[in-house]
Amino acid sequence: MTPTLADVLLLTGLDVSSADTPFNYLFKPSHRLETKGIGGWKGYISKNMKTGIVSQREHTTFLMMWLEKHFFCGGAVGPSSNTQALAEALSQGSAIPLGKHLLGSAYHLMHQIGVKLSKGEPIGNPGGPWWFITLWLNLHMSKVSQQRIETKTFPNIESEENPSVRRCCRSFGEAVSAFPGCQFTTTRTAEYFRCFYNGLSEEMIIWHPYQTVEPIFELPVCFDFSTRTFDKELMDVLIKPGILPANFFSGKDSPTYEFYCPSAAARQLGFGQLPIRVYFAGQAKFRDGLTSSLDYSRLCDLVPDSSTIDLNGWSVASFATQQYKLWWAEWKQHLFCKSPSSYCNILDPENINPNAAVCPFSLADSNVTLSSCC
């Protein structure tokens, strides 16, 4: 399982289909915004907040803070001008597929964490959208944590009379963000690790969480909750291999990219799962540095043409083919070469039972969500 562009769209409503020219977001900004020695984000807000009509400069300063602090969650943990060019483009009304940038950033974050873990190095604070990974995990693991998304409520900040009142959630993103958290413990971390390592029972796995019996949310409007499908143009973007931009900021890290391979998540997109094919393997290097827009254009030229695919009459049907089951049975022997007890004993040697069956958490633990281990 892995986050897909469909998850980005349904959880956040962000644009994933507009044409992307990420090197345009590396130009020299029009405004000079101070970010150093001003007292962190509090000082940044005080210095740039004005009264009256919002100017483009003030709009840019707000969007820069939103991108750096809340969206990409930069490793600087403070004001930075790394995303200023992108913020300026947004303030001018440019159509930017922020959803692709978000997923590319999430993929890149997981790659960085995986590399550090494989080397036995401390993870530190690489920066990245942990919040999105948490939302995605909350949704796909809602059966395990025994949370019902259709019953969640969200703060009604639009109510001027009583802003503390809550309303029904309008999207999957609002619902899973309303999941309660719990105190971080080593025992809980080890139990979740065992769940992921041993695998969940089939009845606990949610392959296509957006397939509800009755429409329960109204957003995003691009998704038809009655047929559980998108329009053809949007569906084309979701189901074909693509290039996801990463690190297109003015910081020290070079711009790069991540491959989007939906064949690895066919069941999550409502299709039958075949053996995974890494489409770009042998055609381009993985996460190579980019120096010009021409480099990025050449990568995008590798994206296959899917105009001949006919989705008329298609309906959601998540299943795994026999070929995939045989392929996975062979591959997992190479991937999981150690007993889970060797890892669980490191995480929590006193309390974990690595041989216990994987099952949903008890009602007494219903406040547990995946945010506890993210």
C-alpha positions, 0 to 999 in steps of 0.5 A: 500500500502507498499514498496515491494521487487519488488519496491526495485529491480526496483527502486534501482537494489539491490540484493534481492535473494542471500542467507543471513547470516547477523550474518556474518556482526557482526564480528570484522573488519580487519582494525581500522578506526578512526571515532571519533574526526576527524571533521565529514565526511569531516575529515573522507574523508581527513584522509582516501583518498589516491592516486594510486591504491585503497587498500581494506582498502580504498575500505572499508572506502568508502563503510562504508561511503556510507552505513552509510551516504547515504544508511542506513542514520544512526542516528549518522549523522557522521562517525561511524563504525557500518557498517564496517563489512558489508562494508568489506564483500562487498569490498571482493566481497561477495554476499549480498542481500542489497535489503532485508536489505534496505527494513527491515531498511525501515520497521523498521523505519516506525515502530519506527515512528509509535510507537512514534506517538502513544505515542505522543512523538517527533520523533527526528532523529531515522535514516533510509532510508527516501530516499527510502520511498520518491522514492517509494512515488514519483512513486506511487503518480505520478498521484497526483503530475502530474509528468510523469516519461517517460519525466524525465532526469538525469545528465550525469555524464559519459560525460567527455566533459560536465558533466552538460548535462542531458540524458534520465533516464534508470530506474524507480529509476533515473526517480523518483529521478529527481522529483522536490521538493518544500518548506515544508509548514504546509498547504501542509503537511495537504493536503497530510495527507487528501489525505492519510486519506480519500483515493484517487479516484480509477483513481488516484491510481497506483497499478502496476506502472511498467506496461507501454504500451511501454518499457521506461527503460532499467534497471534493466536487470532482469526485462522483460519490454515487459512481465512485469515479472521477471524470476521464481526464482526471482519472487519466492522471491518477492511473498512469505512471508519472513524474512527481517534483521534489525539492523545488525550493531555493534551499541547499538541496538540489531539485529532484523527482520521484516516480509515480507508479500506480501499478503498485497500488492498483487495488487502492485505485479500484482495479485488479492487482497484477505483479508490480511493474516499475515503468520507468526502470531502465529509462531514467535514473532514480531521484537524479538531480535536475539542473534545468527545465529541459531535464524535467521536460525530458523526464515528462516525455517518458510518461506513457500516452493513455488516450486509448484506454476506455474507462466507459462502463468501468466500476470499482472492483479491487482484487488481486490476481493469482499472478500477483499472489504468486509474485508476492509470495516469492518476493516477501521471502527476500524482503522479510528475512528476519523474525518480527521478534528481533525488531519488537524486542528492540522497540519494547523488550518487556511488553511486546508479544511478537507471536500474538495474532494481528487483530483490531485494538480493543474498544478500550483503546479506540482512541489510538490512531496512527498519528501516535507512531508518526 
